[in-house]
Each structure stands twice: as C-alpha cells, then as structure tokens.
Amino acid sequence: MISVSDFYDYAYNEFRDELWITHESWFFDNDVYIKAGIWTYYGAHYEFYITDATIDLIHTHDRTILEEWDVDPRIERPFYWSDHCIQFVTDDTSMDEPYAAEIRITGSKFLWFRTIIRLRSRKADQGGFQSLA
C-alpha cells in the first residue's frame, strides 16, 4: 500500500509545472472510480477506486461538479488524504461563496494506481505503442 507522503511526492513531481489536474468520476452503487491527468481524454496519470464512498461538498451545492473537476497543483495542497478520506480543493468558485469548492470523499478502502500512459508511436511503419512513464 502506498503511503500518503509517497502520493503527495508523486503528484507534486508529476504536476509541478502544469496549470491544472483534471479529475473525472464514475459511480458504481456505493463505490466511486476517479481518474486524473492533465487532460484525461488522453489517459490518466493516477486513479482511485474507493469502496463504500460517502461524498460531502464544501462551499458549493452544485452536485454536477462531481462529474469533472480541476485542481490547481500550484497551490500548497490541492488535495488532502488521510486513512479513509481524500479531499480535493477545486478551482471552481460560485458567486455566493468566497472559497473554492471542495469535494470530500470518505470510504472503507482506497485503491490508488499510478497509470502508465501509452500513445501511438509516431513512426507509422512500426505501429505499436510507446510508454511515456
């Protein structure tokens, strides 16, 4: 199992020069799957699967934010993670709240995956894939 400090180190090193980290989520009964990357259309840099998930929204009532949200990796802590809880500080602010919306997800089990992104090789003759990670 990865430690919280290892995750923070990975995320900081992976995204320190980026403007945002996009997160997308899918719900399966009481579980939630989250993938994250610079642009998740091309693949994810990391993924979470959380069982028995409970979600709380802070500084917002707009539940559509749960489909996709961004965090700013340049702020000191774009997310907080403890044993059974992760909290994302989004870059979304509503007009009636002075603070950015936050998403807190608690669960009984967290699975975290570093994703290897694969893109089609630029060499048309060779085809195949090349690993970027």
C-alpha positions as CSV (number, residue, x, y, z in Angstrom):
1,M,0.0,0.0,0.0
2,I,1.3,3.4,-0.9
3,S,1.8,6.0,1.9
4,V,0.2,9.4,1.8
5,S,3.5,11.1,1.6
6,D,4.5,9.0,-1.4
7,F,1.3,10.0,-3.2
8,Y,2.0,13.7,-2.4
9,D,5.6,13.4,-3.7
10,Y,4.4,11.7,-6.9
11,A,1.7,14.2,-7.5
12,Y,4.0,17.2,-6.8
13,N,6.7,15.9,-9.1
14,E,4.3,14.8,-11.9
15,F,2.3,18.1,-12.0
16,R,4.5,20.8,-10.6
17,D,4.8,22.6,-14.0
18,E,1.1,22.2,-15.0
19,L,-1.8,24.6,-14.7
20,W,-4.4,22.1,-13.6
21,I,-5.1,18.4,-12.9
22,T,-8.5,17.3,-14.2
23,H,-10.4,14.6,-12.3
24,E,-13.4,12.6,-13.6
25,S,-15.5,10.2,-11.6
26,W,-17.9,7.3,-12.1
27,F,-20.2,5.8,-9.5
28,F,-20.9,2.1,-9.1
29,D,-23.5,1.6,-6.4
30,N,-21.6,2.8,-3.2
31,D,-18.2,2.8,-4.9
32,V,-16.5,5.6,-6.9
33,Y,-13.8,5.5,-9.5
34,I,-11.7,8.6,-10.1
35,K,-9.1,9.2,-12.8
36,A,-6.9,12.2,-13.1
37,G,-4.5,13.7,-15.5
38,I,-3.6,16.9,-17.5
39,W,-6.3,16.0,-20.0
40,T,-8.0,12.7,-19.2
41,Y,-9.1,12.3,-22.8
42,Y,-5.5,11.1,-23.5
43,G,-5.3,8.9,-20.4
44,A,-4.8,9.2,-16.7
45,H,-1.7,9.8,-14.6
46,Y,-3.3,8.3,-11.5
47,E,-6.6,6.6,-10.5
48,F,-8.5,6.0,-7.3
49,Y,-11.1,3.3,-6.6
50,I,-12.9,4.0,-3.3
51,T,-15.3,1.4,-1.8
52,D,-18.3,2.4,0.4
53,A,-17.8,6.0,-0.6
54,T,-19.6,8.9,1.0
55,I,-19.3,12.3,-0.6
56,D,-19.6,15.8,1.0
57,L,-19.5,19.0,-0.9
58,I,-18.0,22.1,0.8
59,H,-18.6,25.7,-0.3
60,T,-20.9,24.5,-3.1
61,H,-24.3,22.8,-3.6
62,D,-23.8,22.1,-7.2
63,R,-23.5,18.3,-7.5
64,T,-22.6,18.4,-11.2
65,I,-19.1,19.3,-10.1
66,L,-18.7,15.6,-9.2
67,E,-18.6,14.6,-12.8
68,E,-15.4,16.5,-13.6
69,W,-13.3,19.0,-11.6
70,D,-9.9,20.6,-11.7
71,V,-7.4,21.3,-9.0
72,D,-4.5,23.8,-9.2
73,P,-1.3,21.9,-8.5
74,R,0.5,25.3,-7.8
75,I,-1.4,25.9,-4.6
76,E,0.2,24.5,-1.4
77,R,-2.2,21.5,-1.0
78,P,-4.7,20.8,-3.9
79,F,-5.8,17.7,-2.0
80,Y,-5.6,16.2,1.5
81,W,-5.5,12.5,2.0
82,S,-5.8,10.5,5.3
83,D,-6.5,6.9,6.0
84,H,-10.1,6.8,4.9
85,C,-10.7,10.3,3.4
86,I,-9.5,12.3,0.5
87,Q,-10.4,16.0,-0.1
88,F,-9.9,17.9,-3.3
89,V,-9.7,21.7,-3.3
90,T,-11.1,22.5,-6.8
91,D,-10.5,25.7,-8.8
92,D,-14.3,26.2,-9.0
93,T,-15.9,29.1,-7.1
94,S,-19.5,30.0,-7.1
95,M,-20.7,33.6,-6.9
96,D,-22.1,33.2,-3.4
97,E,-19.1,31.6,-1.9
98,P,-15.7,33.3,-1.4
99,Y,-13.8,30.0,-1.3
100,A,-13.2,27.3,-3.9
101,A,-15.5,24.3,-3.8
102,E,-14.1,21.2,-2.1
103,I,-15.0,17.6,-2.5
104,R,-14.5,15.3,0.5
105,I,-14.8,11.5,-0.2
106,T,-14.6,9.0,2.7
107,G,-14.6,5.3,2.2
108,S,-13.8,2.0,3.7
109,K,-11.0,1.1,1.2
110,F,-8.8,3.2,-1.1
111,L,-7.0,1.7,-4.1
112,W,-4.6,4.1,-5.8
113,F,-2.9,3.4,-9.2
114,R,-0.2,5.2,-11.0
115,T,-1.1,4.9,-14.6
116,I,1.3,4.3,-17.5
117,I,0.2,6.5,-20.3
118,R,0.6,4.9,-23.8
119,L,0.4,6.8,-27.1
120,R,0.5,5.6,-30.6
121,S,4.1,5.6,-31.9
122,R,4.9,8.4,-34.3
123,K,6.6,6.0,-36.6
124,A,3.9,4.9,-38.9
125,D,5.8,1.9,-40.2
126,Q,6.5,0.4,-36.8
127,G,3.0,1.0,-35.4
128,G,2.5,-0.2,-31.8
129,F,2.7,1.8,-28.6
130,Q,5.4,3.6,-26.7
131,S,5.4,4.1,-22.9
132,L,5.8,7.6,-21.6
133,A,6.1,6.6,-18.0
